[in-house]
Amino acid sequence: MQPLPPSWYQAIFLRHSRRSFMSRRPEEEKVARLEALCREFHPFPGARAEFVRQSPDVVFKGLLGAYGRITGAFFYVAFIGSENGLNVEEGIGYTGEGVILEATALGLGTCWVSGFFRPEAVKAHLSLAEGEQVFAVTPIGYAERDFTFKDKIYRGLAGSRKRKSLQGICDGRGPEPWQDKALEAARLAPSAANRQPWRFSLDGGSITVRTDGPKDSGRYPKRLDCGIAMLHLELGAAAAGVSGRWVPLRPPEVARFEAQK
Ligand SMILES: Cc1cc2nc3c(=O)[nH]c(=O)nc-3n(C[C@H](O)[C@H](O)[C@H](O)COP(=O)(O)O)c2cc1C
């Protein structure tokens, strides 16, 4: 696999979910870069991202009907996976977060949305292969400079600014300094309703990611959130000079990151 861009690690600290967009069109160069990334970044089988050159206004739903809907973005990206595939959900989280962090590094606003969108409206914009489904989408555009009233309502409801302490999500502390940096980056990952369902166990030179329990709800798979945290974890390790590989695991475990010396 290609090394991950260091700009994605920096983007972890800049990214916030954005739900209100300006009328400024993203430059063609940035759009082309995101399109190419969606085509080429396929680290997990059965998971992919597709850039859609259409306004996503018809795709989003609001908190109450149209109220609170994400509006004004020029484009969007759909996160697609095979139904019932093994390890597909974490693959979508990992792949999708790569696109989100690249967009953030380009100065664009994003928001993972797996609940408040209409899959049938997405299907009218793109072609799915047999057995594929749309798990989530993100708007792509220039976000309003400041958080709007709508942004603040959502952020307040989800408690978006808060993250659990490392002690609350991790068994033990790492004997190796890179593990702290990796876990700090994972802790900043976005998750549906900011529920932070990822847990980490340290074992020598590896970190195992698992979900906090089996209870799940259809449109919000915890393994997808875990896939997002996996990319953050790997970027944190890389920033500390350590590369590694992911070994897929069975539920409730998700995958183990093994540092390569
Ligand atoms: C998989 C996933 C699904 C999400 N679905 C929605 C959604 O349907 N609607 C929404 O407004 N925000 C959604 N969010 C955004 C979360 O509420 C947000 O990431 C979380 O509160 C943390 O805030 P932050 O992204 O600003 O750090 C989703 C996030 C993730 C990771």
The ligand as a Tripos MOL2 file, in Angstrom:
@<TRIPOS>MOLECULE
LIG
   31    33     1     0     0
SMALL
NO_CHARGES

@<TRIPOS>ATOM
      1 C1        -20.5200    7.3690   10.3900 C.3       1 LIG1
      2 C2        -21.0290    8.7330   10.7620 C.ar      1 LIG1
      3 C3        -22.3470    9.0660   10.5110 C.ar      1 LIG1
      4 C4        -22.8350   10.3470   10.7980 C.ar      1 LIG1
      5 N1        -24.1360   10.6610   10.4600 N.ar      1 LIG1
      6 C5        -24.5790   11.9380   10.6540 C.ar      1 LIG1
      7 C6        -25.8860   12.3070   10.2130 C.ar      1 LIG1
      8 O1        -26.6630   11.4720    9.7160 O.2       1 LIG1
      9 N2        -26.2600   13.6070   10.3680 N.ar      1 LIG1
     10 C7        -25.4260   14.5510   10.9000 C.ar      1 LIG1
     11 O2        -25.7910   15.7270   10.9670 O.2       1 LIG1
     12 N3        -24.1660   14.2230   11.3580 N.ar      1 LIG1
     13 C8        -23.7390   12.9460   11.2320 C.ar      1 LIG1
     14 N4        -22.4570   12.6070   11.6370 N.ar      1 LIG1
     15 C9        -21.5570   13.6180   12.2080 C.3       1 LIG1
     16 C10       -21.3470   13.4000   13.7230 C.3       1 LIG1
     17 O3        -22.4410   13.8830   14.4600 O.3       1 LIG1
     18 C11       -20.0390   14.1110   14.1240 C.3       1 LIG1
     19 O4        -18.9680   13.5320   13.4380 O.3       1 LIG1
     20 C12       -19.7480   14.0110   15.6350 C.3       1 LIG1
     21 O5        -20.7370   14.6950   16.3770 O.3       1 LIG1
     22 C13       -18.3730   14.5960   16.0090 C.3       1 LIG1
     23 O6        -18.2960   15.9410   15.5900 O.3       1 LIG1
     24 P1        -17.1260   16.4310   14.6090 P.3       1 LIG1
     25 O7        -17.2730   15.6360   13.3230 O.co2     1 LIG1
     26 O8        -17.3830   17.9010   14.3910 O.co2     1 LIG1
     27 O9        -15.8110   16.1430   15.2840 O.co2     1 LIG1
     28 C14       -21.9720   11.3130   11.3860 C.ar      1 LIG1
     29 C15       -20.6430   10.9610   11.6780 C.ar      1 LIG1
     30 C16       -20.1710    9.6970   11.3610 C.ar      1 LIG1
     31 C17       -18.7370    9.3740   11.6190 C.3       1 LIG1
@<TRIPOS>BOND
     1     1     2 1
     2     2     3 ar
     3     2    30 ar
     4     3     4 ar
     5     4     5 ar
     6     4    28 ar
     7     5     6 ar
     8     6     7 ar
     9     6    13 1
    10     7     8 2
    11     7     9 ar
    12     9    10 ar
    13    10    11 2
    14    10    12 ar
    15    12    13 ar
    16    13    14 ar
    17    14    15 1
    18    14    28 ar
    19    15    16 1
    20    16    17 1
    21    16    18 1
    22    18    19 1
    23    18    20 1
    24    20    21 1
    25    20    22 1
    26    22    23 1
    27    23    24 1
    28    24    25 2
    29    24    26 1
    30    24    27 1
    31    28    29 ar
    32    29    30 ar
    33    30    31 1
@<TRIPOS>SUBSTRUCTURE
     1 LIG1         1 GROUP 0 **** ****
